[in-house]
Amino acid sequence: MKIPALLGASALALAACSSEPTPLPDSTAQLATTLPSSSSSAVGYQNPFAGYQGYGPTEPAPWRAVNDAQSEAN
């Protein structure tokens, strides 16, 4: 019971001794300079499924014919 309390107290003591974090930069000044001069070209829509070919189930084929078709000789 003493070890967890000692670890907790040491963690709090180390946190109290740490330096203050650096503040974040002011982003409103950055937005004000980029908004008036923002000009981008229009990007057209591209269908992500363009060129897709659906494959349906096929009938079972004899295994020897399928094996010969996939062999290295072809």
N, CA, C and O atoms as CSV, one atom per row, in Angstrom:
chain,resi,resn,atom,element,x,y,z
A,1,MET,N,N,0.825,-1.193,0.000
A,1,MET,CA,C,0.000,0.000,0.000
A,1,MET,C,C,0.867,1.253,0.000
A,1,MET,O,O,0.466,2.291,-0.527
A,2,LYS,N,N,2.049,1.156,0.589
A,2,LYS,CA,C,2.907,2.338,0.647
A,2,LYS,C,C,3.550,2.640,-0.701
A,2,LYS,O,O,3.778,3.802,-1.039
A,3,ILE,N,N,3.842,1.592,-1.470
A,3,ILE,CA,C,4.522,1.815,-2.752
A,3,ILE,C,C,3.623,2.559,-3.740
A,3,ILE,O,O,4.086,3.522,-4.350
A,4,PRO,N,N,2.346,2.155,-3.930
A,4,PRO,CA,C,1.509,2.929,-4.859
A,4,PRO,C,C,1.308,4.380,-4.405
A,4,PRO,O,O,1.259,5.287,-5.236
A,5,ALA,N,N,1.193,4.596,-3.109
A,5,ALA,CA,C,1.030,5.965,-2.621
A,5,ALA,C,C,2.296,6.769,-2.864
A,5,ALA,O,O,2.226,7.948,-3.211
A,6,LEU,N,N,3.459,6.138,-2.683
A,6,LEU,CA,C,4.727,6.815,-2.922
A,6,LEU,C,C,4.895,7.133,-4.410
A,6,LEU,O,O,5.372,8.211,-4.763
A,7,LEU,N,N,4.507,6.204,-5.274
A,7,LEU,CA,C,4.589,6.448,-6.709
A,7,LEU,C,C,3.645,7.566,-7.143
A,7,LEU,O,O,4.008,8.400,-7.974
A,8,GLY,N,N,2.443,7.585,-6.587
A,8,GLY,CA,C,1.493,8.643,-6.916
A,8,GLY,C,C,1.978,10.002,-6.460
A,8,GLY,O,O,1.837,10.990,-7.181
A,9,ALA,N,N,2.552,10.059,-5.259
A,9,ALA,CA,C,3.058,11.331,-4.736
A,9,ALA,C,C,4.248,11.818,-5.553
A,9,ALA,O,O,4.384,13.015,-5.808
A,10,SER,N,N,5.116,10.883,-5.966
A,10,SER,CA,C,6.268,11.303,-6.762
A,10,SER,C,C,5.823,11.782,-8.150
A,10,SER,O,O,6.417,12.709,-8.700
A,11,ALA,N,N,4.796,11.165,-8.713
A,11,ALA,CA,C,4.288,11.616,-10.008
A,11,ALA,C,C,3.695,13.018,-9.901
A,11,ALA,O,O,3.901,13.850,-10.784
A,12,LEU,N,N,2.968,13.277,-8.833
A,12,LEU,CA,C,2.417,14.624,-8.639
A,12,LEU,C,C,3.509,15.650,-8.419
A,12,LEU,O,O,3.407,16.776,-8.906
A,13,ALA,N,N,4.561,15.277,-7.688
A,13,ALA,CA,C,5.666,16.203,-7.434
A,13,ALA,C,C,6.406,16.510,-8.733
A,13,ALA,O,O,6.764,17.661,-8.983
A,14,LEU,N,N,6.636,15.500,-9.556
A,14,LEU,CA,C,7.307,15.747,-10.829
A,14,LEU,C,C,6.448,16.591,-11.764
A,14,LEU,O,O,6.975,17.425,-12.501
A,15,ALA,N,N,5.152,16.388,-11.742
A,15,ALA,CA,C,4.259,17.191,-12.580
A,15,ALA,C,C,4.240,18.640,-12.136
A,15,ALA,O,O,4.138,19.544,-12.965
A,16,ALA,N,N,4.338,18.870,-10.837
A,16,ALA,CA,C,4.342,20.242,-10.328
A,16,ALA,C,C,5.627,20.962,-10.688
A,16,ALA,O,O,5.631,22.187,-10.811
A,17,CYS,N,N,6.711,20.233,-10.857
A,17,CYS,CA,C,8.003,20.841,-11.174
A,17,CYS,C,C,8.214,21.042,-12.670
A,17,CYS,O,O,9.195,21.670,-13.069
A,18,SER,N,N,7.343,20.539,-13.484
A,18,SER,CA,C,7.546,20.645,-14.931
A,18,SER,C,C,7.278,22.064,-15.399
A,18,SER,O,O,6.595,22.841,-14.733
A,19,SER,N,N,7.835,22.384,-16.567
A,19,SER,CA,C,7.669,23.733,-17.098
A,19,SER,C,C,6.297,23.876,-17.749
A,19,SER,O,O,5.629,22.883,-18.040
A,20,GLU,N,N,5.887,25.114,-17.972
A,20,GLU,CA,C,4.595,25.392,-18.584
A,20,GLU,C,C,4.665,25.036,-20.067
A,20,GLU,O,O,5.660,25.352,-20.719
A,21,PRO,N,N,3.633,24.386,-20.623
A,21,PRO,CA,C,3.694,24.013,-22.044
A,21,PRO,C,C,3.653,25.241,-22.947
A,21,PRO,O,O,3.104,26.283,-22.587
A,22,THR,N,N,4.238,25.094,-24.113
A,22,THR,CA,C,4.276,26.174,-25.089
A,22,THR,C,C,2.872,26.374,-25.657
A,22,THR,O,O,2.237,25.404,-26.071
A,23,PRO,N,N,2.373,27.614,-25.686
A,23,PRO,CA,C,1.020,27.826,-26.222
A,23,PRO,C,C,0.988,27.600,-27.730
A,23,PRO,O,O,2.003,27.731,-28.413
A,24,LEU,N,N,-0.179,27.264,-28.228
A,24,LEU,CA,C,-0.362,27.054,-29.656
A,24,LEU,C,C,-0.328,28.382,-30.397
A,24,LEU,O,O,-0.701,29.409,-29.829
A,25,PRO,N,N,0.114,28.388,-31.665
A,25,PRO,CA,C,0.150,29.646,-32.410
A,25,PRO,C,C,-1.267,30.136,-32.725
A,25,PRO,O,O,-2.220,29.358,-32.761
A,26,ASP,N,N,-1.373,31.425,-32.947
A,26,ASP,CA,C,-2.655,32.037,-33.273
A,26,ASP,C,C,-2.996,31.712,-34.730
A,26,ASP,O,O,-2.330,32.189,-35.648
A,27,SER,N,N,-4.019,30.912,-34.933
A,27,SER,CA,C,-4.349,30.477,-36.293
A,27,SER,C,C,-5.266,31.464,-37.014
A,27,SER,O,O,-5.435,31.345,-38.227
A,28,THR,N,N,-5.855,32.417,-36.329
A,28,THR,CA,C,-6.743,33.364,-37.011
A,28,THR,C,C,-5.963,34.256,-37.962
A,28,THR,O,O,-6.485,34.632,-39.012
A,29,ALA,N,N,-4.729,34.605,-37.623
A,29,ALA,CA,C,-3.917,35.430,-38.522
A,29,ALA,C,C,-3.558,34.644,-39.777
A,29,ALA,O,O,-3.496,35.216,-40.865
A,30,GLN,N,N,-3.324,33.361,-39.644
A,30,GLN,CA,C,-3.003,32.538,-40.806
A,30,GLN,C,C,-4.214,32.399,-41.718
A,30,GLN,O,O,-4.068,32.433,-42.940
A,31,LEU,N,N,-5.408,32.241,-41.148
A,31,LEU,CA,C,-6.615,32.107,-41.959
A,31,LEU,C,C,-6.934,33.391,-42.707
A,31,LEU,O,O,-7.413,33.347,-43.840
A,32,ALA,N,N,-6.675,34.529,-42.086
A,32,ALA,CA,C,-6.980,35.805,-42.718
A,32,ALA,C,C,-6.111,36.029,-43.945
A,32,ALA,O,O,-6.555,36.671,-44.897
A,33,THR,N,N,-4.903,35.526,-43.951
A,33,THR,CA,C,-4.030,35.747,-45.114
A,33,THR,C,C,-4.314,34.749,-46.233
A,33,THR,O,O,-4.060,35.052,-47.399
A,34,THR,N,N,-4.830,33.579,-45.908
A,34,THR,CA,C,-5.033,32.591,-46.964
A,34,THR,C,C,-6.413,32.663,-47.600
A,34,THR,O,O,-6.547,32.285,-48.763
A,35,LEU,N,N,-7.428,33.119,-46.915
A,35,LEU,CA,C,-8.773,33.107,-47.461
A,35,LEU,C,C,-8.983,34.042,-48.648
A,35,LEU,O,O,-9.569,33.609,-49.640
A,36,PRO,N,N,-8.537,35.304,-48.606
A,36,PRO,CA,C,-8.813,36.179,-49.757
A,36,PRO,C,C,-8.118,35.724,-51.040
A,36,PRO,O,O,-8.669,35.896,-52.128
A,37,SER,N,N,-6.956,35.165,-50.936
A,37,SER,CA,C,-6.212,34.812,-52.143
A,37,SER,C,C,-6.346,33.335,-52.494
A,37,SER,O,O,-5.561,32.808,-53.282
A,38,SER,N,N,-7.321,32.678,-51.920
A,38,SER,CA,C,-7.443,31.255,-52.201
A,38,SER,C,C,-8.118,31.062,-53.560
A,38,SER,O,O,-9.272,31.436,-53.769
A,39,SER,N,N,-7.368,30.478,-54.451
A,39,SER,CA,C,-7.926,30.159,-55.760
A,39,SER,C,C,-7.464,28.751,-56.100
A,39,SER,O,O,-6.267,28.481,-56.195
A,40,SER,N,N,-8.407,27.881,-56.278
A,40,SER,CA,C,-8.072,26.507,-56.625
A,40,SER,C,C,-8.857,26.108,-57.858
A,40,SER,O,O,-9.960,26.596,-58.106
A,41,SER,N,N,-8.273,25.225,-58.608
A,41,SER,CA,C,-8.977,24.766,-59.800
A,41,SER,C,C,-10.061,23.781,-59.390
A,41,SER,O,O,-9.930,23.069,-58.394
A,42,ALA,N,N,-11.114,23.751,-60.158
A,42,ALA,CA,C,-12.229,22.864,-59.861
A,42,ALA,C,C,-11.820,21.423,-60.157
A,42,ALA,O,O,-11.255,21.123,-61.209
A,43,VAL,N,N,-12.113,20.565,-59.228
A,43,VAL,CA,C,-11.797,19.152,-59.393
A,43,VAL,C,C,-13.086,18.442,-59.763
A,43,VAL,O,O,-14.076,18.509,-59.034
A,44,GLY,N,N,-13.068,17.773,-60.882
A,44,GLY,CA,C,-14.254,17.071,-61.352
A,44,GLY,C,C,-14.466,15.776,-60.577
A,44,GLY,O,O,-13.523,15.192,-60.043
A,45,TYR,N,N,-15.694,15.350,-60.530
A,45,TYR,CA,C,-16.040,14.122,-59.829
A,45,TYR,C,C,-15.621,12.931,-60.665
A,45,TYR,O,O,-15.874,12.884,-61.869
A,46,GLN,N,N,-14.974,11.961,-60.017
A,46,GLN,CA,C,-14.610,10.719,-60.681
A,46,GLN,C,C,-15.262,9.580,-59.916
A,46,GLN,O,O,-15.063,9.429,-58.711
A,47,ASN,N,N,-16.032,8.791,-60.623
A,47,ASN,CA,C,-16.714,7.672,-60.002
A,47,ASN,C,C,-15.689,6.624,-59.583
A,47,ASN,O,O,-14.914,6.167,-60.423
A,48,PRO,N,N,-15.657,6.227,-58.310
A,48,PRO,CA,C,-14.669,5.239,-57.874
A,48,PRO,C,C,-14.921,3.853,-58.445
A,48,PRO,O,O,-14.022,3.013,-58.429
A,49,PHE,N,N,-16.113,3.597,-58.945
A,49,PHE,CA,C,-16.437,2.295,-59.513
A,49,PHE,C,C,-16.380,2.298,-61.039
A,49,PHE,O,O,-16.876,1.369,-61.677
A,50,ALA,N,N,-15.788,3.319,-61.624
A,50,ALA,CA,C,-15.674,3.359,-63.084
A,50,ALA,C,C,-14.747,2.237,-63.535
A,50,ALA,O,O,-13.651,2.080,-62.996
A,51,GLY,N,N,-15.180,1.463,-64.513
A,51,GLY,CA,C,-14.382,0.371,-65.027
A,51,GLY,C,C,-14.523,-0.928,-64.252
A,51,GLY,O,O,-13.848,-1.910,-64.563
A,52,TYR,N,N,-15.379,-0.947,-63.261
A,52,TYR,CA,C,-15.569,-2.167,-62.471
A,52,TYR,C,C,-16.357,-3.190,-63.264
A,52,TYR,O,O,-17.357,-2.856,-63.900
A,53,GLN,N,N,-15.908,-4.433,-63.228
A,53,GLN,CA,C,-16.632,-5.516,-63.867
A,53,GLN,C,C,-17.013,-6.519,-62.798
A,53,GLN,O,O,-16.151,-7.057,-62.103
A,54,GLY,N,N,-18.275,-6.764,-62.669
A,54,GLY,CA,C,-18.730,-7.735,-61.694
A,54,GLY,C,C,-18.528,-9.157,-62.196
A,54,GLY,O,O,-18.748,-9.444,-63.372
A,55,TYR,N,N,-18.118,-10.024,-61.323
A,55,TYR,CA,C,-17.927,-11.423,-61.672
A,55,TYR,C,C,-18.917,-12.258,-60.882
A,55,TYR,O,O,-18.969,-12.189,-59.654
A,56,GLY,N,N,-19.683,-13.031,-61.587
A,56,GLY,CA,C,-20.681,-13.882,-60.960
A,56,GLY,C,C,-20.167,-15.303,-60.784
A,56,GLY,O,O,-19.089,-15.647,-61.269
A,57,PRO,N,N,-20.920,-16.102,-60.108
A,57,PRO,CA,C,-20.505,-17.492,-59.922
A,57,PRO,C,C,-20.551,-18.255,-61.249
A,57,PRO,O,O,-21.384,-17.988,-62.115
A,58,THR,N,N,-19.646,-19.192,-61.375
A,58,THR,CA,C,-19.592,-20.014,-62.580
A,58,THR,C,C,-19.835,-21.472,-62.203
A,58,THR,O,O,-19.777,-21.856,-61.035
A,59,GLU,N,N,-20.104,-22.250,-63.212
A,59,GLU,CA,C,-20.320,-23.672,-62.990
A,59,GLU,C,C,-18.994,-24.354,-62.685
A,59,GLU,O,O,-17.949,-23.918,-63.170
A,60,PRO,N,N,-19.023,-25.414,-61.891
A,60,PRO,CA,C,-17.777,-26.143,-61.625
A,60,PRO,C,C,-17.227,-26.752,-62.916
A,60,PRO,O,O,-17.978,-27.214,-63.774
A,61,ALA,N,N,-15.911,-26.742,-63.029
A,61,ALA,CA,C,-15.249,-27.307,-64.203
A,61,ALA,C,C,-14.425,-28.505,-63.750
A,61,ALA,O,O,-14.087,-28.604,-62.571
A,62,PRO,N,N,-14.100,-29.401,-64.647
A,62,PRO,CA,C,-13.254,-30.533,-64.277
A,62,PRO,C,C,-11.896,-30.028,-63.788
A,62,PRO,O,O,-11.304,-29.132,-64.389
A,63,TRP,N,N,-11.418,-30.607,-62.704
A,63,TRP,CA,C,-10.210,-30.084,-62.083
A,63,TRP,C,C,-8.994,-30.249,-62.970
A,63,TRP,O,O,-8.087,-29.419,-62.906
A,64,ARG,N,N,-8.932,-31.274,-63.789
A,64,ARG,CA,C,-7.759,-31.474,-64.638
A,64,ARG,C,C,-7.671,-30.372,-65.701
A,64,ARG,O,O,-6.580,-29.872,-65.975
A,65,ALA,N,N,-8.786,-29.994,-66.293
A,65,ALA,CA,C,-8.779,-28.931,-67.305
A,65,ALA,C,C,-8.373,-27.595,-66.684
A,65,ALA,O,O,-7.618,-26.840,-67.296
A,66,VAL,N,N,-8.859,-27.294,-65.486
A,66,VAL,CA,C,-8.507,-26.052,-64.813
A,66,VAL,C,C,-7.027,-26.064,-64.447
A,66,VAL,O,O,-6.339,-25.055,-64.596
A,67,ASN,N,N,-6.531,-27.222,-63.963
A,67,ASN,CA,C,-5.138,-27.343,-63.589
A,67,ASN,C,C,-4.230,-27.185,-64.804
A,67,ASN,O,O,-3.198,-26.518,-64.723
A,68,ASP,N,N,-4.603,-27.789,-65.928
A,68,ASP,CA,C,-3.795,-27.654,-67.140
A,68,ASP,C,C,-3.806,-26.219,-67.658
A,68,ASP,O,O,-2.802,-25.747,-68.190
A,69,ALA,N,N,-4.922,-25.526,-67.510
A,69,ALA,CA,C,-4.998,-24.133,-67.968
A,69,ALA,C,C,-4.121,-23.214,-67.121
A,69,ALA,O,O,-3.655,-22.187,-67.614
A,70,GLN,N,N,-3.891,-23.559,-65.867
A,70,GLN,CA,C,-3.103,-22.727,-64.968
A,70,GLN,C,C,-1.650,-23.168,-64.889
A,70,GLN,O,O,-0.881,-22.561,-64.144
A,71,SER,N,N,-1.243,-24.182,-65.612
A,71,SER,CA,C,0.108,-24.702,-65.505
A,71,SER,C,C,1.108,-23.722,-66.109
A,71,SER,O,O,0.730,-22.783,-66.809
A,72,GLU,N,N,2.386,-23.954,-65.830
A,72,GLU,CA,C,3.449,-23.064,-66.306
A,72,GLU,C,C,3.673,-23.208,-67.800
A,72,GLU,O,O,4.252,-22.316,-68.421
A,73,ALA,N,N,3.237,-24.287,-68.383
A,73,ALA,CA,C,3.429,-24.488,-69.825
A,73,ALA,C,C,2.623,-23.503,-70.645
A,73,ALA,O,O,2.979,-23.225,-71.790
A,74,ASN,N,N,1.538,-22.963,-70.089
A,74,ASN,CA,C,0.680,-22.023,-70.843
A,74,ASN,C,C,1.179,-20.630,-70.729
A,74,ASN,O,O,0.584,-19.713,-71.296
